[in-house]
Amino acid sequence: MKASEVSKRLSSGEMTPLLRGIYSENIDEQVLRYKEAIQSFMDYYGDQDIMIFSVPGKCEIGGNHTDHQHGRVLASAIQLDSIGIVGKQDRYVKVIYDELNINEIDTENIKYNEAKKGTMESLINGVLFGLNQKNYHIGGFNAFIQCNIPRNVGLGSSANFNIMIGTIINYLYNEGKIENKYLIQIGRFATNTFYCKPSGMMNECVCCVGGFIKVDFKDSNSPDIYKLNTDFSNFDYTLCCVNSNVYRSDTTMDYYAVPNEMIKVANFFKKDVLRDVSYDEFMQNYRMVRARVGDRPALRALHFFKEEDRVLKQSEALEKGDFDTFLRLVRESGDSTFKALQNIYQQESTRHQNIGTAIVLSENFLGENGVVKVNGGGFSGTMLAFVKTSVINDYAAYMDSIFGKGSCYIIHAREQGAIRLL
């Protein structure tokens, strides 16, 4: 269907029920957003036949820094998403990402380019290379992608982009038959190998599959993904993300240090990852572990073992509707990340401890009206908060007064993962 015809269908209300099935609120704003994205596509590429895609962002609820040790994670897709307006062409990939005009890519000449690492171009190349290596069909397309997921706040913008590119290729050239597990693997490959960021595949799992999920990475190449039967709207709490907005710097080495130090502990027991070490054996040998590898690796390993157990208990509590127990476990997870995992601020940072500031001030403000924890991998200055709905507006205003207007994002769970709408 031509882009202009789709725009008319949006204006007539014909597509409103489809959007209402994805977004729980502000449907008129979503209709306008889609119309503007289609118009931008036509401005760049003309009035072509199009497909439309949506990929959600994510937030991690439990299992902080456990996936790279083949552990368990609890996470949710969120309604903040990217939408892709896409038209097919034979050989070249051309992507406009919001206002970023990404260099055109020749699908017949895909290779790693050291000078491009850390760019959106490198992610596209990585996904195309990974798909080609697995003998899937690849080819060209024109795309305008509009993303309302804030960047650098741990809500999965780079994973969202990987999954968007993979999903586009899946439907344009592979009849939608590529399994989620391969899109997830290839997304992680693109991030690790082409973008050169050390991360697991938890973000890609959530963006691809959607819903509120428990992921077990015992088999890291094919994680076990289980959708929980829970609905946050049944609880009188609002989930939000706070961006403390104070200071930005390269945190790559801090991220590298977490898995590297955990692996040192695993190696002490002649294992490759902590998932293969028993908690009892670890505790029985704790004195020797800290003497051999140091206190911070030992503490980070202790966090891993306790966090693993918490994910199981959190999942059970949610499915039973026991939100009080769930919140207590979120608070325990937050305490563990601060004290044992220590992914709150960079190793040598004393002046800029933005995320620690956000957590402490939030706990002081909320008291018994909410719980908070670091968001995602940490270090970058964002946190999650479960806040009683009756005080959410006051809390958001307080966070904005400290860290700047718009620092507090209200987020909602989303059931759908990466989908083709049209």
KOLTI-393931 format. One line per field, with one value per residue (C-alpha): residue number from 1; residue in one letter; chain; x, z negated, y. Coordinates in nm, 3 decimals, decimal comma. Each point is the difference from the previous one (the first is absolute). Layout:
N
k = NUM; ...
r = A; ...
c = A; ...
X = X; ...
Z = Z; ...
Y = Y; ...
END
This chain:
422
k = 1; 2; 3; 4; 5; 6; 7; 8; 9; 10; 11; 12; 13; 14; 15; 16; 17; 18; 19; 20; 21; 22; 23; 24; 25; 26; 27; 28; 29; 30; 31; 32; 33; 34; 35; 36; 37; 38; 39; 40; 41; 42; 43; 44; 45; 46; 47; 48; 49; 50; 51; 52; 53; 54; 55; 56; 57; 58; 59; 60; 61; 62; 63; 64; 65; 66; 67; 68; 69; 70; 71; 72; 73; 74; 75; 76; 77; 78; 79; 80; 81; 82; 83; 84; 85; 86; 87; 88; 89; 90; 91; 92; 93; 94; 95; 96; 97; 98; 99; 100; 101; 102; 103; 104; 105; 106; 107; 108; 109; 110; 111; 112; 113; 114; 115; 116; 117; 118; 119; 120; 121; 122; 123; 124; 125; 126; 127; 128; 129; 130; 131; 132; 133; 134; 135; 136; 137; 138; 139; 140; 141; 142; 143; 144; 145; 146; 147; 148; 149; 150; 151; 152; 153; 154; 155; 156; 157; 158; 159; 160; 161; 162; 163; 164; 165; 166; 167; 168; 169; 170; 171; 172; 173; 174; 175; 176; 177; 178; 179; 180; 181; 182; 183; 184; 185; 186; 187; 188; 189; 190; 191; 192; 193; 194; 195; 196; 197; 198; 199; 200; 201; 202; 203; 204; 205; 206; 207; 208; 209; 210; 211; 212; 213; 214; 215; 216; 217; 218; 219; 220; 221; 222; 223; 224; 225; 226; 227; 228; 229; 230; 231; 232; 233; 234; 235; 236; 237; 238; 239; 240; 241; 242; 243; 244; 245; 246; 247; 248; 249; 250; 251; 252; 253; 254; 255; 256; 257; 258; 259; 260; 261; 262; 263; 264; 265; 266; 267; 268; 269; 270; 271; 272; 273; 274; 275; 276; 277; 278; 279; 280; 281; 282; 283; 284; 285; 286; 287; 288; 289; 290; 291; 292; 293; 294; 295; 296; 297; 298; 299; 300; 301; 302; 303; 304; 305; 306; 307; 308; 309; 310; 311; 312; 313; 314; 315; 316; 317; 318; 319; 320; 321; 322; 323; 324; 325; 326; 327; 328; 329; 330; 331; 332; 333; 334; 335; 336; 337; 338; 339; 340; 341; 342; 343; 344; 345; 346; 347; 348; 349; 350; 351; 352; 353; 354; 355; 356; 357; 358; 359; 360; 361; 362; 363; 364; 365; 366; 367; 368; 369; 370; 371; 372; 373; 374; 375; 376; 377; 378; 379; 380; 381; 382; 383; 384; 385; 386; 387; 388; 389; 390; 391; 392; 393; 394; 395; 396; 397; 398; 399; 400; 401; 402; 403; 404; 405; 406; 407; 408; 409; 410; 411; 412; 413; 414; 415; 416; 417; 418; 419; 420; 421; 422
r = M; K; A; S; E; V; S; K; R; L; S; S; G; E; M; T; P; L; L; R; G; I; Y; S; E; N; I; D; E; Q; V; L; R; Y; K; E; A; I; Q; S; F; M; D; Y; Y; G; D; Q; D; I; M; I; F; S; V; P; G; K; C; E; I; G; G; N; H; T; D; H; Q; H; G; R; V; L; A; S; A; I; Q; L; D; S; I; G; I; V; G; K; Q; D; R; Y; V; K; V; I; Y; D; E; L; N; I; N; E; I; D; T; E; N; I; K; Y; N; E; A; K; K; G; T; M; E; S; L; I; N; G; V; L; F; G; L; N; Q; K; N; Y; H; I; G; G; F; N; A; F; I; Q; C; N; I; P; R; N; V; G; L; G; S; S; A; N; F; N; I; M; I; G; T; I; I; N; Y; L; Y; N; E; G; K; I; E; N; K; Y; L; I; Q; I; G; R; F; A; T; N; T; F; Y; C; K; P; S; G; M; M; N; E; C; V; C; C; V; G; G; F; I; K; V; D; F; K; D; S; N; S; P; D; I; Y; K; L; N; T; D; F; S; N; F; D; Y; T; L; C; C; V; N; S; N; V; Y; R; S; D; T; T; M; D; Y; Y; A; V; P; N; E; M; I; K; V; A; N; F; F; K; K; D; V; L; R; D; V; S; Y; D; E; F; M; Q; N; Y; R; M; V; R; A; R; V; G; D; R; P; A; L; R; A; L; H; F; F; K; E; E; D; R; V; L; K; Q; S; E; A; L; E; K; G; D; F; D; T; F; L; R; L; V; R; E; S; G; D; S; T; F; K; A; L; Q; N; I; Y; Q; Q; E; S; T; R; H; Q; N; I; G; T; A; I; V; L; S; E; N; F; L; G; E; N; G; V; V; K; V; N; G; G; G; F; S; G; T; M; L; A; F; V; K; T; S; V; I; N; D; Y; A; A; Y; M; D; S; I; F; G; K; G; S; C; Y; I; I; H; A; R; E; Q; G; A; I; R; L; L
c = A; A; A; A; A; A; A; A; A; A; A; A; A; A; A; A; A; A; A; A; A; A; A; A; A; A; A; A; A; A; A; A; A; A; A; A; A; A; A; A; A; A; A; A; A; A; A; A; A; A; A; A; A; A; A; A; A; A; A; A; A; A; A; A; A; A; A; A; A; A; A; A; A; A; A; A; A; A; A; A; A; A; A; A; A; A; A; A; A; A; A; A; A; A; A; A; A; A; A; A; A; A; A; A; A; A; A; A; A; A; A; A; A; A; A; A; A; A; A; A; A; A; A; A; A; A; A; A; A; A; A; A; A; A; A; A; A; A; A; A; A; A; A; A; A; A; A; A; A; A; A; A; A; A; A; A; A; A; A; A; A; A; A; A; A; A; A; A; A; A; A; A; A; A; A; A; A; A; A; A; A; A; A; A; A; A; A; A; A; A; A; A; A; A; A; A; A; A; A; A; A; A; A; A; A; A; A; A; A; A; A; A; A; A; A; A; A; A; A; A; A; A; A; A; A; A; A; A; A; A; A; A; A; A; A; A; A; A; A; A; A; A; A; A; A; A; A; A; A; A; A; A; A; A; A; A; A; A; A; A; A; A; A; A; A; A; A; A; A; A; A; A; A; A; A; A; A; A; A; A; A; A; A; A; A; A; A; A; A; A; A; A; A; A; A; A; A; A; A; A; A; A; A; A; A; A; A; A; A; A; A; A; A; A; A; A; A; A; A; A; A; A; A; A; A; A; A; A; A; A; A; A; A; A; A; A; A; A; A; A; A; A; A; A; A; A; A; A; A; A; A; A; A; A; A; A; A; A; A; A; A; A; A; A; A; A; A; A; A; A; A; A; A; A; A; A; A; A; A; A; A; A; A; A; A; A; A; A; A; A; A; A; A; A; A; A; A; A; A; A; A; A; A; A; A; A; A; A; A; A; A; A; A; A; A; A; A; A; A; A; A; A
X = 0,000; 0,127; 0,115; -0,257; -0,285; 0,115; 0,005; -0,364; -0,098; 0,158; -0,190; -0,331; 0,040; 0,013; 0,330; -0,083; -0,111; 0,334; 0,193; -0,224; 0,103; 0,362; -0,021; -0,217; -0,022; 0,040; -0,129; -0,059; 0,365; 0,105; -0,215; 0,169; 0,343; -0,057; -0,133; 0,303; 0,235; -0,171; 0,022; 0,371; 0,046; -0,169; 0,208; 0,320; -0,096; -0,322; -0,338; 0,101; -0,173; 0,083; 0,005; -0,028; 0,181; 0,004; 0,264; -0,028; 0,260; 0,073; 0,065; 0,178; -0,181; 0,223; 0,319; 0,242; 0,321; -0,090; -0,054; 0,370; 0,052; -0,277; -0,238; -0,367; -0,159; -0,344; -0,092; -0,287; -0,065; -0,126; -0,230; 0,277; 0,099; 0,140; -0,216; 0,143; -0,155; 0,170; 0,006; 0,188; 0,287; 0,239; 0,351; 0,060; -0,118; -0,083; -0,120; -0,105; -0,012; -0,192; 0,216; 0,312; 0,075; 0,193; 0,244; -0,139; 0,112; 0,070; -0,142; 0,242; 0,302; -0,061; 0,311; 0,129; 0,141; 0,206; -0,060; -0,378; -0,018; -0,242; -0,221; -0,350; 0,157; 0,208; -0,314; -0,171; 0,313; 0,022; -0,360; 0,030; 0,331; -0,144; -0,310; 0,211; 0,231; -0,304; -0,101; -0,307; -0,092; 0,096; -0,063; -0,058; -0,270; -0,084; -0,108; -0,104; 0,020; -0,147; 0,099; -0,150; 0,227; 0,243; 0,361; 0,261; -0,251; 0,009; -0,335; 0,150; 0,032; 0,292; -0,156; -0,329; 0,180; 0,167; -0,332; -0,169; 0,257; -0,022; -0,380; -0,007; 0,226; -0,205; -0,321; 0,144; 0,219; -0,079; -0,381; 0,010; 0,137; 0,320; -0,045; 0,026; 0,301; 0,204; -0,104; 0,107; 0,336; 0,075; -0,094; 0,244; 0,266; -0,042; 0,035; 0,302; 0,194; -0,085; -0,114; 0,266; -0,208; 0,031; -0,354; -0,210; -0,319; -0,258; -0,096; -0,053; -0,211; -0,246; -0,017; -0,059; -0,242; -0,187; -0,207; 0,118; 0,254; 0,234; 0,306; 0,235; 0,337; 0,132; 0,030; 0,123; -0,053; -0,360; -0,136; -0,321; -0,256; -0,314; -0,281; -0,145; -0,374; -0,008; -0,161; 0,153; -0,323; -0,141; 0,240; -0,017; 0,354; 0,150; 0,332; 0,234; 0,358; 0,208; 0,288; 0,230; 0,147; 0,312; 0,304; 0,081; 0,325; 0,123; -0,107; 0,119; 0,280; -0,235; -0,238; 0,287; 0,117; -0,325; -0,001; 0,381; 0,007; -0,284; 0,185; 0,311; -0,207; -0,140; 0,354; 0,102; -0,238; 0,128; -0,325; -0,062; -0,304; -0,157; -0,314; 0,214; 0,119; -0,214; -0,090; 0,086; 0,346; 0,056; -0,091; 0,207; 0,303; -0,076; 0,312; 0,226; -0,193; 0,044; 0,367; 0,060; -0,204; -0,084; -0,301; -0,193; -0,003; -0,110; -0,278; -0,115; -0,014; -0,204; -0,241; -0,035; -0,100; -0,251; -0,144; -0,054; -0,215; -0,188; -0,108; -0,174; -0,168; -0,103; -0,158; -0,190; -0,124; -0,125; -0,189; -0,165; -0,090; 0,211; 0,124; 0,125; 0,245; 0,101; 0,078; 0,201; 0,209; 0,048; 0,130; 0,238; 0,122; 0,061; 0,197; 0,209; 0,087; 0,106; 0,202; 0,129; -0,022; 0,112; -0,120; -0,127; 0,288; 0,329; 0,296; 0,197; -0,294; -0,038; -0,148; -0,263; -0,207; -0,324; -0,180; 0,087; -0,139; -0,323; -0,046; 0,068; -0,216; -0,281; 0,004; 0,000; -0,297; -0,209; 0,041; -0,254; -0,164; 0,234; 0,319; 0,290; 0,295; 0,266; -0,125; 0,160; 0,375; 0,058; 0,276; -0,192; -0,211; -0,352; -0,223; -0,340; -0,266; -0,323; -0,204; -0,345; -0,225; -0,140; 0,341; 0,144; -0,061; 0,169; 0,291; 0,045; -0,005; 0,261; 0,232; -0,039; 0,085; 0,328; 0,112; -0,180; -0,338; -0,096; 0,238; -0,278; -0,158; -0,327; 0,013; -0,258; 0,039; -0,072; -0,109; 0,116; 0,361; 0,132; -0,297; -0,101; -0,312; -0,053
Z = 0,000; 0,090; -0,285; 0,093; -0,021; -0,344; -0,118; 0,115; -0,190; -0,312; 0,045; 0,047; -0,326; 0,180; -0,167; -0,348; -0,141; 0,112; -0,185; -0,306; -0,023; -0,045; -0,189; -0,309; 0,002; 0,209; 0,316; 0,179; -0,058; 0,142; 0,311; 0,055; -0,064; 0,262; 0,252; -0,050; 0,039; 0,327; 0,126; -0,086; 0,190; 0,307; -0,030; 0,014; 0,232; 0,183; -0,009; 0,000; -0,116; -0,369; -0,297; -0,357; -0,300; -0,374; -0,249; -0,376; -0,244; -0,318; -0,370; -0,220; -0,323; -0,153; 0,082; 0,021; 0,177; -0,010; 0,368; 0,093; -0,266; 0,157; -0,276; -0,021; 0,075; -0,057; 0,244; 0,178; 0,340; -0,025; 0,212; 0,096; 0,342; 0,343; 0,312; 0,340; 0,332; 0,261; 0,376; 0,190; 0,239; 0,158; -0,138; -0,224; -0,355; -0,074; -0,351; -0,144; -0,380; -0,138; 0,130; 0,050; 0,365; -0,010; 0,282; 0,272; -0,028; 0,288; -0,095; 0,246; -0,185; -0,372; -0,219; -0,333; 0,003; -0,304; 0,068; -0,020; -0,337; -0,243; 0,280; 0,119; 0,333; -0,175; -0,154; 0,340; 0,148; -0,294; 0,035; 0,377; -0,037; -0,270; 0,203; 0,307; -0,202; -0,102; 0,366; -0,024; 0,294; -0,026; 0,229; 0,022; -0,142; -0,075; -0,356; -0,214; -0,365; -0,272; -0,354; -0,319; -0,227; -0,169; 0,083; -0,267; -0,276; 0,004; 0,171; 0,284; 0,290; 0,169; -0,046; 0,127; 0,313; 0,057; -0,028; 0,228; 0,277; -0,045; 0,006; 0,317; 0,179; -0,141; 0,164; 0,316; 0,100; -0,217; -0,016; -0,375; -0,065; -0,191; -0,357; -0,285; -0,146; 0,313; 0,016; -0,365; 0,059; 0,303; -0,187; -0,277; 0,260; 0,168; -0,333; -0,117; 0,324; 0,223; -0,250; -0,246; -0,318; -0,261; -0,075; -0,028; 0,194; -0,267; 0,166; 0,336; -0,163; -0,144; 0,308; 0,225; -0,209; -0,202; -0,315; -0,356; 0,028; -0,201; 0,202; -0,092; 0,174; -0,105; 0,374; 0,102; 0,372; -0,046; -0,323; -0,153; 0,011; -0,214; 0,010; -0,341; -0,047; -0,177; 0,056; -0,169; 0,042; -0,280; -0,247; -0,129; 0,108; 0,294; 0,156; 0,101; 0,109; -0,130; 0,203; -0,240; 0,287; -0,184; 0,182; 0,304; 0,075; 0,149; -0,228; 0,220; -0,234; -0,299; 0,187; 0,102; -0,361; -0,129; 0,208; -0,009; -0,380; -0,029; 0,239; -0,220; -0,282; 0,227; 0,113; -0,365; 0,001; 0,344; 0,168; 0,284; -0,146; -0,344; 0,104; -0,015; -0,358; -0,298; -0,252; -0,293; 0,138; 0,064; -0,357; -0,150; 0,187; -0,034; -0,203; 0,262; 0,287; -0,131; -0,078; 0,354; 0,215; -0,230; -0,186; 0,283; 0,225; -0,300; -0,085; 0,362; 0,007; -0,321; 0,165; 0,292; -0,217; -0,209; 0,306; 0,171; -0,292; -0,007; 0,364; -0,075; -0,310; 0,181; 0,282; -0,244; -0,196; 0,313; 0,128; -0,340; -0,005; -0,313; 0,085; -0,351; 0,016; 0,351; -0,114; -0,296; 0,240; 0,232; -0,300; -0,087; 0,360; -0,010; -0,323; 0,147; 0,316; -0,208; -0,264; 0,167; 0,378; -0,026; 0,342; -0,130; 0,103; 0,183; -0,190; -0,022; -0,025; -0,320; 0,120; 0,233; -0,178; 0,173; -0,018; -0,368; -0,061; 0,182; -0,196; -0,343; 0,061; 0,137; -0,304; -0,226; 0,184; 0,045; -0,334; 0,006; 0,317; 0,243; 0,069; 0,230; 0,164; 0,260; 0,354; 0,242; -0,004; -0,219; 0,015; 0,248; -0,251; 0,012; -0,247; -0,016; -0,256; -0,093; -0,147; -0,157; 0,261; -0,252; -0,032; 0,350; 0,112; -0,311; 0,043; 0,368; -0,080; -0,274; 0,230; 0,269; -0,254; -0,081; 0,337; 0,253; 0,171; 0,166; -0,207; -0,121; 0,267; -0,073; 0,167; 0,057; 0,073; 0,354; 0,102; 0,361; 0,104; 0,348; 0,234; 0,354; -0,009; 0,376
Y = 0,000; 0,347; 0,223; 0,268; -0,254; -0,118; 0,361; 0,038; -0,313; 0,147; 0,326; -0,183; -0,191; -0,334; -0,091; 0,133; -0,340; -0,147; 0,270; -0,031; -0,364; 0,110; 0,329; 0,032; 0,379; 0,316; -0,171; 0,331; 0,088; -0,338; 0,052; 0,336; -0,154; -0,271; 0,252; 0,223; -0,298; -0,100; 0,356; 0,009; -0,327; 0,152; 0,316; -0,205; -0,287; 0,085; -0,172; -0,369; -0,316; -0,033; -0,231; 0,132; -0,150; 0,068; -0,118; 0,074; 0,118; -0,191; 0,033; -0,250; -0,083; -0,269; -0,185; 0,290; -0,110; -0,368; -0,076; 0,000; -0,271; -0,212; 0,107; 0,103; 0,336; 0,152; 0,276; 0,170; 0,152; 0,358; 0,216; 0,239; -0,135; 0,062; -0,011; -0,079; 0,108; -0,217; -0,037; -0,268; 0,061; -0,247; 0,044; 0,301; 0,067; 0,361; 0,089; 0,335; -0,040; 0,296; 0,285; -0,215; -0,066; -0,330; -0,074; -0,225; -0,363; -0,236; -0,344; -0,163; 0,140; -0,055; -0,001; 0,124; 0,352; 0,101; 0,368; -0,051; -0,178; 0,158; 0,137; -0,089; -0,092; -0,266; -0,153; -0,026; -0,158; -0,240; -0,117; -0,043; -0,185; -0,228; -0,084; -0,072; -0,226; -0,206; -0,029; 0,222; 0,219; 0,367; 0,294; 0,370; 0,224; 0,361; 0,073; 0,291; -0,103; 0,220; -0,094; 0,143; -0,207; 0,241; -0,086; -0,072; -0,069; -0,381; -0,059; -0,200; 0,246; -0,181; -0,345; 0,142; 0,122; -0,340; -0,181; 0,255; -0,059; -0,377; 0,007; 0,210; -0,248; -0,288; 0,121; 0,155; -0,292; -0,305; -0,008; 0,066; -0,350; 0,086; -0,123; 0,247; -0,178; 0,070; 0,366; 0,026; -0,172; 0,216; 0,316; -0,087; -0,086; 0,340; 0,181; -0,199; -0,042; 0,297; 0,265; -0,124; 0,029; -0,278; -0,115; -0,312; -0,066; 0,081; 0,329; -0,167; -0,274; 0,249; 0,225; -0,300; -0,208; 0,265; -0,044; -0,049; -0,279; -0,217; -0,099; -0,284; 0,026; -0,342; -0,070; 0,342; -0,063; -0,104; 0,152; -0,131; 0,282; -0,026; 0,258; 0,073; 0,021; 0,335; 0,339; 0,303; 0,193; -0,216; 0,162; 0,356; 0,081; 0,185; -0,097; 0,279; 0,052; 0,290; 0,140; 0,184; 0,204; 0,109; -0,134; -0,211; -0,179; -0,325; -0,284; -0,287; -0,107; 0,004; -0,232; -0,228; -0,024; -0,154; -0,321; -0,021; 0,006; -0,251; -0,230; 0,022; -0,147; -0,271; -0,083; -0,045; -0,298; -0,108; 0,108; 0,245; 0,178; 0,034; -0,191; -0,315; 0,070; -0,099; 0,269; -0,228; -0,075; 0,370; 0,096; -0,281; 0,134; 0,371; 0,077; -0,156; 0,160; 0,354; -0,070; -0,124; 0,240; 0,291; 0,134; 0,165; -0,311; -0,208; 0,246; 0,012; -0,378; 0,000; 0,244; -0,241; -0,295; 0,197; 0,176; -0,335; -0,112; 0,331; -0,029; -0,330; 0,144; 0,319; -0,200; -0,218; 0,302; 0,176; -0,301; -0,038; 0,369; 0,052; 0,348; 0,077; -0,291; 0,101; 0,356; -0,127; -0,207; 0,301; 0,196; -0,285; -0,006; 0,373; -0,029; -0,281; 0,192; 0,300; -0,188; -0,316; 0,041; 0,364; 0,112; 0,333; 0,223; -0,025; -0,138; 0,324; 0,238; 0,200; 0,327; -0,148; -0,267; 0,081; -0,333; -0,044; 0,347; -0,084; -0,323; 0,151; 0,308; -0,219; -0,227; 0,305; 0,154; -0,314; -0,173; -0,285; 0,134; -0,171; -0,194; 0,085; -0,171; 0,067; -0,044; -0,245; -0,045; 0,305; 0,262; 0,217; 0,190; -0,144; -0,182; -0,165; 0,084; -0,175; 0,286; 0,002; 0,155; 0,247; 0,173; -0,053; 0,358; 0,141; -0,239; 0,085; 0,371; -0,051; -0,196; 0,266; 0,270; -0,177; -0,136; 0,220; 0,010; -0,326; -0,213; -0,231; -0,223; -0,178; -0,342; -0,273; -0,369; -0,119; -0,348; 0,006; -0,038; 0,081; 0,001; 0,085; 0,216; 0,025
END
